[in-house]
Amino acid sequence: MFSRLMPKEVKFFDLFNAHADLIAKGGRQLVTLVDDLPKGPEVVAQHAQAIDETETAADKITHETIALLHTSFNTPLDRDEIHQLITRMDDILDLVQDFAEAMFLYDIRKLTQEARQLADQAASCCERVRSAVILLNKMDNAPAILKLCREIDQLESDADRAMRTGITKLFRDEEDVRQLIKLKGIYELLESVTDRCEDVANIIEGIVLENS
């Protein structure tokens, strides 16, 4: 009878998957905000609000996961791994939210090619995080998961190069110091999204190597 009262292990994977869906959604919202930038500040504000709602929903899942961790006697993964995974996943959307808020607060009206490239790379990383997390409930998926982790690592490296290229061009070509500071901050936020995705990929890779 006591065992029937224990939380089901599968619940953790359900929560991971729900959070990962929101990460992918946040990535898509990020790109949509960038695409709709010419439509003006009001539209940017609407997209920022939508991203804020996505981040809030993800926060709730994070809190639920941690609460479940404290009340579970039997977990499908190591407790520290569960805590690290869900908190690092939450960091991704925190940065997507920071980016959206910065776009509105800085009153960014136009982005460079490098910034748009970084936005696409960030969204691609978010989508691959989702794909890897969804496969995590079965260690038979180890080869596919590890492949996705490598792709995330490569995207992060590409984003790092894109950021450096963009910042170099800013210091060379941008005469408006305020605009230079704003865009440099935007570049760094977008690249940080890919950094946090890589953090998640590293945690997932460790889980797979330890459990497969």
For each residue, the residues with C-beta under 8 A, 3 or more apart:
1: 4 5
2: 5 6
3: 6
4: 1
5: 1 2
6: 2 3 72 73 74
7: 11 68 71 72
8: 11
9: 12 13 72 74 75 76
10: 13 14 76 137
11: 7 8 14 15 68
12: 9 15 16 65 68 69 72 75 76 77 82
13: 9 10 16 17 76 136 137
14: 10 11 17 18
15: 11 12 18 19 61 64 65 68 86
16: 12 13 19 20 65 85 86 89 133 136
17: 13 14 20 21 133 134
18: 14 15 21 22 61
19: 15 16 22 23 58 61 62 65 86 89 90 133
20: 16 17 23 24 89 129 130 133 134
21: 17 18 24 25 130
22: 18 19 25 26 54 57 58 61 93
23: 19 20 26 27 58 89 92 93 126 129 130
24: 20 21 27 28 126 127 129 130
25: 21 22 28 29 54
26: 22 23 29 30 51 54 55 58 92 93 96 97 126
27: 23 24 30 31 96 122 123 124 125 126 127 193
28: 24 25 31 32 123 126
29: 25 26 32 33 47 50 51 54 96 100
30: 26 27 33 34 51 96 99 100 119 122 123 126 193
31: 27 28 34 35 119 120 123
32: 28 29 35 36 47
33: 29 30 36 37 44 47 48 51 100 103
34: 30 31 37 111 115 116 119
35: 31 32
36: 32 33 39 43 44 47
37: 33 34 44 103 108 109 110 111
38: 110
39: 36 42 43 44
40: 43 44
41: 44 45 104 107
42: 39 45 46
43: 36 39 40 46 47
44: 33 36 37 39 40 41 47 48 103 104 108
45: 41 42 48 49 104
46: 42 43 49 50
47: 29 32 33 36 43 44 50 51 100
48: 33 44 45 51 52 100 101 103 104
49: 45 46 52 53
50: 29 46 47 53 54
51: 26 29 30 33 47 48 54 55 96 97 100
52: 48 49 55 56 97 100 101
53: 49 50 56 57
54: 22 25 26 29 50 51 57 58 93 96
55: 26 51 52 58 59 93 94 96 97
56: 52 53 59 60
57: 22 53 54 60 61
58: 19 22 23 26 54 55 61 62 89 90 93
59: 55 56 62 63 90
60: 56 57 63 64
61: 15 18 19 22 57 58 64 65 86
62: 19 58 59 65 66 86 87 89 90
63: 59 60 66 67
64: 15 60 61 67 68
65: 12 15 16 19 61 62 68 69 82 86
66: 62 63 69 70 83 86 87
67: 63 64 70 71
68: 7 11 12 15 64 65 71 72
69: 12 65 66 72 75 79 82 83
70: 66 67
71: 7 67 68
72: 6 7 9 12 68 69 75
73: 6
74: 6 9
75: 9 12 69 72 78 79 82
76: 9 10 12 13 137
77: 12 81 82 85 207 211
78: 75 81 82 207 210
79: 69 75 82 83
80: 83 84
81: 77 78 84 85 203 206 207
82: 12 65 69 75 77 78 79 85 86
83: 66 69 79 80 86 87
84: 80 81 87 88 203
85: 16 77 81 82 88 89 200 203 204 207
86: 15 16 19 61 62 65 66 82 83 89 90
87: 62 66 83 84 90 91
88: 84 85 91 92 196 199 200 203
89: 16 19 20 23 58 62 85 86 92 93 129 133 200
90: 19 58 59 62 86 87 93 94
91: 87 88 94 95 196 199
92: 23 26 88 89 95 96 126 129 193 196 197 200
93: 22 23 26 54 55 58 89 90 96 97
94: 55 90 91 97 98
95: 91 92 98 99 189 192 193 196
96: 26 27 29 30 51 54 55 92 93 99 100 122 126 193
97: 26 51 52 55 93 94 100 101
98: 94 95 101 102 189
99: 30 95 96 102 103 186 189 190 193
100: 29 30 33 47 48 51 52 96 97 103 104
101: 48 52 97 98 104 105
102: 98 99 105 106 108 185 186 189
103: 33 37 44 48 99 100 106 108 186
104: 41 44 45 48 100 101 107
105: 101 102
106: 102 103 182 185 186
107: 41 104
108: 37 44 102 103 111 182 183 186
109: 37
110: 37 38
111: 34 37 108 115 116 119 183 186
112: 115 116 166 169 170 183
113: 116 117
114: 117 118 162 163 165 166 169 187
115: 34 111 112 118 119 166 183 186 187 190
116: 34 111 112 113 119 120
117: 113 114 120 121 162
118: 114 115 121 122 159 162 163 166 187 190 191 194
119: 30 31 34 111 115 116 122 123 190
120: 31 116 117 123 124
121: 117 118 124 125 155 158 159 162 190 194
122: 27 30 96 118 119 125 126 159 190 191 193 194 197
123: 27 28 30 31 119 120 126 127
124: 27 120 121 127 128 155
125: 27 121 122 128 129 152 155 156 159 193 194 197 198
126: 23 24 26 27 28 30 92 96 122 123 129 130 193 197
127: 24 27 123 124 130 131
128: 124 125 131 132 148 151 152 155 197 201
129: 20 23 24 89 92 125 126 132 133 152 197 200 201
130: 20 21 23 24 126 127 133 134
131: 127 128 134 135 148
132: 128 129 135 136 145 148 149 152 200 201 204
133: 16 17 19 20 89 129 130 136 200 204
134: 17 20 130 131 137
135: 131 132 138 141 144 145 148
136: 13 16 132 133 141 145 204 207 208
137: 10 13 76 134
138: 135 141
139: 142 208 211 212
140:
141: 135 136 138 144 145
142: 139 145 146 208 212
143: 146 147
144: 135 141 147 148
145: 132 135 136 141 142 148 149 204 205 208
146: 142 143 149 150 205 208
147: 143 144 150 151
148: 128 131 132 135 144 145 151 152 201
149: 132 145 146 152 153 201 202 204 205 208
150: 146 147 153 154
151: 128 147 148 154 155
152: 125 128 129 132 148 149 155 156 194 197 198 200 201
153: 149 150 156 157 198 201
154: 150 151 157 158
155: 121 124 125 128 151 152 158 159 194 197
156: 125 152 153 159 160 194 195 197 198
157: 153 154 160 161
158: 121 154 155 161 162
159: 118 121 122 125 155 156 162 163 190 191 194
160: 156 157 163 164 191 194
161: 157 158 164 165
162: 114 117 118 121 158 159 165 166 191
163: 114 118 159 160 166 167 187 188 190 191
164: 160 161 167 168
165: 114 161 162 168 169
166: 112 114 115 118 162 163 169 170 183 187
167: 163 164 170 171 184 187
168: 164 165 171 172
169: 112 114 165 166 172 173 174
170: 112 166 167 173 174 180 183 184 187
171: 167 168 174 180
172: 168 169
173: 169 170
174: 169 170 171 179 180 183
175:
176: 179 180
177: 180 181
178: 181 182
179: 174 176 182 183
180: 170 171 174 176 177 183 184
181: 177 178 184 185
182: 106 108 178 179 185 186
183: 108 111 112 115 166 170 174 179 180 186 187
184: 167 170 180 181 187 188
185: 102 106 181 182 188 189
186: 99 102 103 106 108 111 115 182 183 189 190
187: 114 115 118 163 166 167 170 183 184 190 191
188: 163 184 185 191 192
189: 95 98 99 102 185 186 192 193
190: 99 115 118 119 121 122 159 163 186 187 193 194
191: 118 122 159 160 162 163 187 188 194 195
192: 95 188 189 195 196
193: 27 30 92 95 96 99 122 125 126 189 190 196 197
194: 118 121 122 125 152 155 156 159 160 190 191 197 198
195: 156 191 192 198 199
196: 88 91 92 95 192 193 199 200
197: 92 122 125 126 128 129 152 155 156 193 194 200 201
198: 125 152 153 156 194 195 201 202
199: 88 91 195 196 202 203
200: 85 88 89 92 129 132 133 152 196 197 203 204
201: 128 129 132 148 149 152 153 197 198 204 205
202: 149 198 199 205 206
203: 81 84 85 88 199 200 206 207
204: 85 132 133 136 145 149 200 201 207 208
205: 145 146 149 201 202 208 209
206: 81 202 203 209 210
207: 77 78 81 85 136 203 204 210 211
208: 136 139 142 145 146 149 204 205 211 212
209: 205 206 212
210: 78 206 207
211: 77 139 207 208
212: 139 142 208 209
